[in-house]
Amino acid sequence: MDSNKTVLVVSAHAADFVWRAGGTIALYSERGYRVRILCLSFGERGESERLWRQPGMTLESVKASRRAESEKAAAILGAEIRFFDTGDYPLRPAEETVHEMVLEFRNLQPEFVLTHSFADPYNFDHPEAANLTLRTRVYAQAAGYPAEGKKLGVPPVFMFEPHQPEQCEFKPQVLLDITPVFDIKRKAMESMEAQEHLWDYYTDLAKRRGTQAVRNSGRKEIKFAEAYQRVYPQVASELS
Ligand SMILES: [Zn+2]
């Protein structure tokens, strides 16, 4: 257990972090890390189809429902979550949000950062969230940027797997074994009731990535994995 270490996750919408990084979040939370999720939008327009089919739905009630689901999922995964409500379709972060994110980086000093891929022709909010994350990470590193707190070091950034990886130019470079915590991820996925059609999809994906992890490591005990792509090069003294 090392409670001084932290992880920062930036999610465009209310459920993205659950499907794409839920296992990683649960794993690091179990290891004693403080995991903090910044959720930029509730996904109230683009990723809440099922709720909009119910009669009498309003934008506010969809947002409240997605927020409640998201809070529940974060609690199951052992993470804390902050919502920015920057809109959905389009997600448009205000300058105030940019500044707040710089403060988050400086306060948290994360060991690593998880966010979306640079491209996603199915949802332009995802690259927007990735760009915002990388931009504010760089601002937080700049001594001259006018925000309180110690300037940020160089936490690596990992892009989580998009829903349609090939179209998003996503290449899995890291396969993280999430076998010990997969049950927790499944439980968190099941709290996202507006998107029930994705529960089995992301369970199957974790199994496939698990099979690939075995093929690439020889570690037969791996059953489930999550894939990531690095933004910056890994620096090492040994090739392994
Ligand atoms: Zn999304």
Residues whose N, C-alpha, C, O or C-beta is under 5 A from the ligand:
A	BS01	ZN	A12 H13 D16
